[in-house]
């Protein structure tokens, strides 16, 4: 796990930890920008080897560039490179976020994913296990670590967990199945961590083109969306921002679709 150094924190701002912020056009980066603009300090994780083996490829200097954007928006920032297949990574991520930003994490946003297309007949055991290690096990361990560390004033609901999911399953078995497990883990947290003053919700952003869609797929998805366009990282970020705000505290234990009414 390697890190990118950033300035010392502004302790008056709450701290958000966002996973999966490896590409400047990604959903995770959009969420980080929105929360920084809303007054949060931001720790985020990324894993360059994943992007490198995907069709879009790694984006050189992305973590440093995103961190600089957040700093310019007024946020103290910690960029943490972490392999989420490692079960020891979640504790190390929280340790580093707390040490570098000078306080506990208030909001945990899970936007990381292992996503390699394959179906029932051609998914390998190795790919299946890797999807569950990243999308399910790491998410559980991050939520567990958050729950073990989080403290709030009695009677308040200030802690936030938001996980990004997908309902895609056909031709995408390991991704869809592991995201389904993520849903259940997060919704369990809404009940099991309620005594800590934590809310937990799942957001399905629907089809968001961050560089992985073909032209034909993009056109088909636009036709199936009543609003006549695809979702953007900013669309997802606005909902996550609201859920993390004081005004969003009454929304708990929900799976929310933010997809413009896209047809299933």
C-alpha positions as CSV (number, residue, x, y, z in Angstrom):
1,X,0.0,0.0,0.0
2,X,1.5,3.3,-1.1
3,X,0.4,6.9,-0.4
4,X,0.3,10.3,-1.8
5,X,1.3,13.1,0.7
6,X,-1.1,15.9,1.2
7,X,-1.4,19.0,3.5
8,X,-2.4,18.7,7.1
9,X,-6.1,18.6,7.9
10,X,-8.6,21.3,8.9
11,X,-9.9,19.6,12.1
12,X,-13.3,21.5,12.1
13,X,-14.4,19.5,9.0
14,X,-15.9,16.0,9.2
15,X,-13.9,13.2,7.5
16,X,-15.3,11.0,4.7
17,X,-13.5,7.8,3.5
18,X,-14.3,6.9,-0.1
19,X,-13.1,3.8,-1.7
20,X,-12.6,3.3,-5.5
21,X,-11.4,6.7,-6.5
22,X,-8.8,5.7,-9.1
23,X,-10.0,7.6,-12.2
24,X,-10.8,11.2,-12.6
25,X,-14.0,10.5,-14.6
26,X,-15.2,7.8,-12.2
27,X,-18.2,7.8,-9.8
28,X,-15.9,7.7,-6.8
29,X,-14.1,10.9,-7.9
30,X,-17.4,12.6,-8.5
31,X,-18.5,11.8,-5.0
32,X,-15.2,13.0,-3.5
33,X,-15.5,16.3,-5.3
34,X,-19.1,16.8,-4.1
35,X,-18.3,16.0,-0.5
36,X,-15.2,18.2,-0.5
37,X,-17.4,21.1,-1.8
38,X,-19.9,20.4,0.9
39,X,-17.3,20.8,3.7
40,X,-15.8,17.4,4.2
41,X,-12.2,16.4,4.4
42,X,-11.6,13.3,2.2
43,X,-9.5,10.2,2.4
44,X,-9.8,8.0,-0.6
45,X,-8.4,4.7,-1.8
46,X,-7.4,3.6,-5.3
47,X,-5.7,0.5,-6.8
48,X,-3.8,1.2,-10.0
49,X,-3.2,-2.5,-10.9
50,X,-6.9,-3.0,-11.3
51,X,-7.3,-0.1,-13.8
52,X,-4.2,-1.3,-15.6
53,X,-5.7,-4.7,-16.4
54,X,-9.0,-3.3,-17.5
55,X,-9.8,-2.2,-21.0
56,X,-9.7,1.5,-20.1
57,X,-6.2,1.2,-18.6
58,X,-4.6,3.1,-15.8
59,X,-4.7,6.9,-15.7
60,X,-1.2,8.2,-14.9
61,X,-1.2,10.6,-12.0
62,X,-5.0,10.4,-11.4
63,X,-4.8,10.1,-7.6
64,X,-2.5,13.1,-7.2
65,X,-4.6,15.1,-9.6
66,X,-7.9,14.3,-7.8
67,X,-6.2,15.0,-4.4
68,X,-5.1,18.4,-5.7
69,X,-8.6,19.2,-6.9
70,X,-10.0,18.4,-3.4
71,X,-7.3,20.5,-1.8
72,X,-8.2,23.4,-4.0
73,X,-11.8,22.9,-2.9
74,X,-10.7,23.4,0.7
75,X,-10.5,19.8,1.8
76,X,-7.6,18.1,3.6
77,X,-6.9,15.0,1.6
78,X,-5.3,11.6,2.0
79,X,-4.9,9.4,-1.1
80,X,-4.2,5.8,-0.1
81,X,-3.3,3.0,-2.6
82,X,-4.7,-0.2,-1.3
83,X,-5.3,-3.8,-2.6
84,X,-8.7,-4.7,-1.2
85,X,-8.1,-8.4,-1.9
86,X,-5.9,-8.2,1.2
87,X,-8.0,-8.8,4.3
88,X,-5.6,-6.6,6.4
89,X,-6.1,-3.6,4.1
90,X,-9.2,-2.1,5.7
91,X,-7.6,-1.6,9.2
92,X,-4.5,-0.1,7.6
93,X,-6.7,2.2,5.5
94,X,-8.6,3.5,8.6
95,X,-5.3,3.9,10.5
96,X,-3.8,6.0,7.8
97,X,-6.9,8.1,7.2
98,X,-7.1,8.9,10.9
99,X,-3.4,9.7,11.3
100,X,-3.2,11.9,8.2
101,X,-6.5,13.7,8.6
102,X,-6.3,14.1,12.4
103,X,-9.6,12.5,13.4
104,X,-12.1,9.7,13.1
105,X,-14.0,8.9,9.9
106,X,-17.6,10.1,10.0
107,X,-18.8,8.9,6.6
108,X,-17.8,5.7,4.8
109,X,-18.6,5.5,1.1
110,X,-18.0,2.2,-0.7
111,X,-17.6,2.9,-4.4
112,X,-14.9,0.4,-5.2
113,X,-15.5,-2.7,-7.4
114,X,-14.0,-5.7,-9.2
115,X,-16.0,-5.9,-12.4
116,X,-15.0,-8.4,-15.2
117,X,-17.8,-9.6,-17.5
118,X,-18.5,-13.3,-17.5
119,X,-21.5,-15.5,-17.2
120,X,-22.5,-18.8,-15.5
121,X,-20.6,-21.0,-17.9
122,X,-17.4,-19.1,-18.4
123,X,-16.7,-17.6,-14.9
124,X,-13.5,-19.1,-13.4
125,X,-13.2,-20.0,-9.7
126,X,-10.4,-17.5,-9.4
127,X,-12.5,-14.6,-10.9
128,X,-15.5,-15.5,-8.7
129,X,-13.4,-15.5,-5.6
130,X,-11.7,-12.2,-6.5
131,X,-15.0,-10.5,-7.0
132,X,-16.3,-11.7,-3.7
133,X,-13.0,-10.7,-2.0
134,X,-13.2,-7.1,-3.3
135,X,-16.9,-6.4,-3.6
136,X,-18.2,-8.4,-0.6
137,X,-15.5,-9.3,1.9
138,X,-13.6,-6.0,1.7
139,X,-16.9,-4.1,2.1
140,X,-17.8,-6.1,5.2
141,X,-14.3,-5.6,6.7
142,X,-14.4,-1.9,6.0
143,X,-17.9,-1.6,7.5
144,X,-16.8,-3.7,10.5
145,X,-13.7,-1.5,11.0
146,X,-15.9,1.6,10.8
147,X,-18.3,0.2,13.4
148,X,-15.5,-0.7,15.8
149,X,-14.1,2.8,15.7
150,X,-17.1,5.1,15.3
151,X,-18.3,7.1,18.3
152,X,-21.0,9.7,18.5
153,X,-23.0,11.6,21.1
154,X,-25.8,9.6,22.6
155,X,-29.1,10.1,20.8
156,X,-27.5,11.5,17.6
157,X,-27.3,10.0,14.1
158,X,-24.2,11.4,12.7
159,X,-22.4,8.4,11.2
160,X,-23.0,7.5,7.6
161,X,-22.4,4.4,5.4
162,X,-23.3,4.5,1.7
163,X,-22.5,1.6,-0.6
164,X,-22.8,1.7,-4.4
165,X,-24.4,-1.4,-6.0
166,X,-25.7,-2.8,-9.3
167,X,-28.5,-5.0,-10.4
168,X,-26.6,-6.3,-13.4
169,X,-26.4,-10.1,-13.4
170,X,-26.9,-11.6,-16.9
171,X,-23.5,-12.1,-18.4
172,X,-22.0,-10.6,-15.3
173,X,-22.4,-13.3,-12.7
174,X,-19.5,-12.7,-10.3
175,X,-20.0,-8.9,-10.2
176,X,-23.8,-9.1,-9.8
177,X,-23.7,-11.8,-7.2
178,X,-21.0,-10.1,-5.1
179,X,-22.8,-6.8,-5.3
180,X,-26.0,-8.6,-4.1
181,X,-24.0,-9.8,-1.0
182,X,-22.8,-6.2,-0.5
183,X,-26.4,-5.0,-0.4
184,X,-27.2,-7.4,2.4
185,X,-24.1,-6.5,4.4
186,X,-24.9,-2.8,4.2
187,X,-28.5,-3.2,5.0
188,X,-27.6,-5.3,8.1
189,X,-25.4,-2.4,9.2
190,X,-28.4,-0.1,9.2
191,X,-29.8,-2.3,12.1
192,X,-26.7,-3.6,13.8
193,X,-24.9,-0.2,14.0
194,X,-28.0,1.9,14.8
195,X,-27.1,2.0,18.4
196,X,-23.9,3.9,17.4
197,X,-25.8,6.6,15.6
198,X,-25.0,5.3,12.2
199,X,-27.3,5.1,9.1
200,X,-26.5,2.8,6.2
201,X,-27.9,2.8,2.7
202,X,-27.3,1.3,-0.7
203,X,-27.4,3.4,-3.9
204,X,-27.9,1.9,-7.4
205,X,-26.7,4.5,-9.8
206,X,-27.9,2.7,-12.9
207,X,-25.8,2.9,-16.1
208,X,-23.1,5.6,-15.8
209,X,-20.7,5.8,-18.7
210,X,-17.2,6.2,-17.2
211,X,-15.5,4.9,-20.3
212,X,-16.5,1.3,-20.4
213,X,-19.6,1.5,-22.8
214,X,-19.6,0.7,-26.5
215,X,-21.5,3.1,-28.8
216,X,-24.2,0.5,-29.3
217,X,-24.7,-0.1,-25.6
218,X,-24.7,3.6,-24.9
219,X,-27.4,4.3,-27.5
220,X,-29.6,1.4,-26.3
221,X,-29.4,2.6,-22.7
222,X,-30.3,6.1,-23.6
223,X,-33.4,4.8,-25.4
224,X,-34.4,2.9,-22.3
225,X,-34.1,6.0,-20.0
226,X,-37.2,8.3,-19.8
227,X,-35.0,11.3,-19.3
228,X,-33.2,10.6,-22.5
229,X,-29.6,10.5,-21.2
230,X,-27.2,8.4,-19.2
231,X,-26.4,9.1,-15.6
232,X,-23.3,11.0,-14.6
233,X,-21.0,10.7,-11.6
234,X,-22.4,14.1,-10.5
235,X,-25.9,12.6,-10.4
236,X,-24.8,9.9,-8.0
237,X,-22.7,12.3,-6.0
238,X,-25.6,14.6,-5.3
239,X,-27.6,11.7,-3.7
240,X,-24.6,10.5,-1.7
241,X,-24.0,14.1,-0.5
242,X,-27.6,14.3,0.7
243,X,-27.5,10.9,2.5
244,X,-24.3,12.1,4.3
245,X,-25.8,15.4,5.3
246,X,-27.8,16.0,8.5
247,X,-30.9,16.4,6.4
248,X,-30.5,12.8,5.2
249,X,-30.4,11.1,8.6
250,X,-34.0,9.8,8.5
251,X,-33.2,7.7,5.4
252,X,-31.8,4.4,6.7
253,X,-31.7,0.7,5.6
254,X,-32.8,1.5,2.0
255,X,-31.7,0.5,-1.5
256,X,-32.2,3.6,-3.5
257,X,-32.2,3.8,-7.3
258,X,-30.7,7.0,-8.8
259,X,-31.0,6.0,-12.5
260,X,-33.4,8.5,-14.2
261,X,-36.1,5.8,-14.4
262,X,-34.0,3.5,-16.6
263,X,-35.7,0.3,-17.7
264,X,-34.5,-2.9,-16.2
